[in-house]
Amino acid sequence: MKKVTVIALLLVALTSILVKAQFGPPTGEPDVINKRWHAQWITVPNATADGYGVYMFRKTIELASKPTHFKIHVSGDNRYKLFVNEKLVSMGPARGDIAHWNYETVDIAAYLKAGKNIIAAQVWNEGEFKPEAQITYRTGFILQGATSAESAINTNNTWLCEKDNSFAPLVFRTRGYYVAGAGEIRNMALSPKNWQSEGFDDKNWQKARPVGGGVPKNILGAFGTMSGWMLVPSIIPQMELKDERLVKVVSNEGITGLPADFPAKKSDVLIPANSKVNIILDQSYLTNAYPNLEFSGGKAATITLRYAEALFNKTSKGNRNETTGKTFIGRADSLVSDGSQNQKFTSLTYRTYRYLQLSIVTQNEAITLNDIYGTFTGYPFKMNAQLSANQPEMDKMLEIGWRTARLCAYETYMDCPYYEQLQYIGDGRIQALVSLYNSGDDRLVKNAINLMDFSRQPEGVTLSRHPSYTPQFIPTFSLWYIGMLQDYARYGADIEFVKSKISGTRQILDYFKSYQQADGRLKNTPQWMFTDWVDNFKEWRAGMGPMSANGTSAVLDFQLLWAYQVAADLETKLGNPAFAAQYLQAAELLKKTIRAKYWDSNKKLFADREEKDEFSQHTNSLAILTGLASSEEANQIAQSLLTNNQLAPASIYFKYYLHQALIKAGKGNDYLKWLDKWRENIQMGLTTWAETSDVDKTRSDCHAWGSSPNIEFYRTILGIDSDGLAFSKVKITPHLGQMTDIKGTMPHPKGSISASYKLENGKWKIQIELPKTITGNLVWKGKMLALKEGMNQFSI
């Protein structure tokens, strides 16, 4: 065998291993990711390739009998909704990039019948109005049967199609950075009725135009793919859909006699001709939902739906429960009634809102509002953790934290659902731990790690967020990515997946090496070196800490030191001691330099820069976390972190690291005392955690980087932590503070872990239950007690 052939076979084998590690085993036909598809990407003739447009596709298939299985693979650009006999069966594709374009696999047998069946797809491209998180190649749709038995459904020129001319974009501009897309203008008179149904007449529709073959990523061949999209199987499930009713009317102008139970129950509301009505509805909590509006009559009436997290005073939001005298500012959809009965509107994509404003202007004909409600959507996480402590405040925080985490989790993690919908590493690390501690479902975690790894640039650094149509660099987030991978290695189940990503951590650290000086410090590292939102505090600018005159920074050096240590731990546990030794050597040099350049022996603190005139909770938290501070110094620093108001304060985001530092310094029994920012959120009427510490003026009301109590109530208070790869060993170190009766359960890759602590007659009754084959240790007041699989009971 020729040497070239051997190398080629090795490359094929390696590619197969990487594909399985990143995307899981192929679904459906065994070779669906290894062979060119028979289906074609199709579009509507004369449709713009990249402009705004909504398109309809139909295919009629005849079946001799109802099948037991009928598996298909489906994707689109930008987005699609797939209907089988008028039933919604799939939405997607899960967001990715051109080089990793997801397709969903669905078994549609349950929706099929003997005889004629209608397969219909709504496909849309938002063009220049698309969300920032939406990457695109061109307008297209593809569907392939998993085997030859389903091949009649394959997309090609036998499919029929048309453009839906009832749609137009409604641009939304607001305070702060908004990139979540436009609203919709819908002219109902131009909307084809029941076009997904069997009875619809499609004889005048056009034949679809093929624009390229379906090509899996790992078989692009010598000339790549002429169709652009490199198809990969989505590793996440379909999003949850669940109807929810709006709760109450907040204000009402222009109409009297609203039903008492409107909108909580379906009720007909008649709005007379030549009227102007403005109704504000309250969901009572923030949600992500598809609005559903049903109405009849009212030809030429205009209906505007606006969506808001909160109402605004002149300069702030104030208490979110208060609406009187405030202004409604929000993304909008606008409809024009065609006068017919039973018109229905559902938005193409979900909307984020607590408050919904319904404005109706009728012309010469009355309109009847038949119903208005939402359909919640999100990643289908299930809460599999429980906590019982007879502490209503803790229950409330867990409820709000879980809601926040769910609203910031769709096909990717998101920083916020209303303003951006972007998956950032800094947010994602905390969100992933919430997922693992509360649900145990690791699929979105692995998807996030995949996407961040795919964003890596030739220089070695990742993008700060991905997918994102516009690249953004926050190199410090690449360092937190290393921590995110280590988190998954500790709490997740798939170590082979971690191994497939470890080369990326090496590339990140190589990138930073190019900006390290002889003494190990970083100097003039380019791009946005974000650490935390520290508002209006001395030399902090746009989230970046103070810099020395020579371009160095303790804030950055500490983050690099932490990353070296985390990477060394990963490499050691994965059996790569040479890399671990290299990182530990770099860390030791950096520790010596940081001590020499930034330690202030008078203040007993580490300064943010060489001039020793700026100090922060960030730098000094990292001094404890990296072990650079001695035990005595850590105790002094921790006291300053709690009492010194001259330190630049950590925001609700970076308090995750601040709290970790305080716990490491031995103050974990006070954890509940540190949650005043969360208490302020509750007092201000928020139902999700705000983006920044200024609750009154925060841009976003929903950022899951603030959901860290949903981790720490289990990891810190109950004390449940991993002590080995894949949670193979457990270390339980409770910090009960003043509590004398608390118990809880959290998911584990092999089952669940429960811990119960109760003080009775001066003795602690402790019960720890571990999954089969899992052992560990209980650390109780400095004493190490062995834990076996199953139930462990102690009386201390």
Protein Blocks (a to p, Z undefined) as FASTA:
>chain_A
ZZklmmmmmmmmmmmmmmmmmnopaehjfklmmcccfbdcdddehiafkbccdddddddd
ddfbdcfbdcddddddfbdcddeehiafbdcdddddfklccdddddfklmgcehjddddd
ddddekjmbcfklccfbdcdddddfblklmmmpgcfkbccdddfkbccdddddehjdfeb
paddddfklpcghklbmklccklpccdddfbdcddfklnojnlpaklpacdddfbdcddd
dddddfbdfbdchiahiafkbckbccdddddehiacdddddehiacddddddddeejihi
acdddddfbdcdfkbnbjakbmghpacdddddddddehiahiacddfbdcddfbdcdddd
dffbccddfbdcddddddfbdcfbdcdehpaklmmmmmmmmmmmmmmocfbccfbfklno
pacfklmmmmmmmmmmmnopaklmmmmmmmmmmmpcfkopacfbdcdfbacddfklmmmm
mmmmmmmmmmmmblmlmmmmmmmmmmmmmmmmmmpcfkopaehighjddfbdcehiajbg
ghiacddfkopafklmmmmmmmmmmmmmmmmmnopaklmmmmmmmmmmmmmmmmmmmmcf
klopacfbfnopaccfklmmmmmmnomacfklmmmmmmmmmmmmkbccddfklmmmmmmm
mmmnopmmmmmmmmmmmmmmmmnopabdcfblblmlombfcdfklmmmmmmmmmmmnopa
cfbehhlaccddddekjafbdcdddddfklcaddddddeehiacddddddehiacdddee
hiacdddehjddddZZ
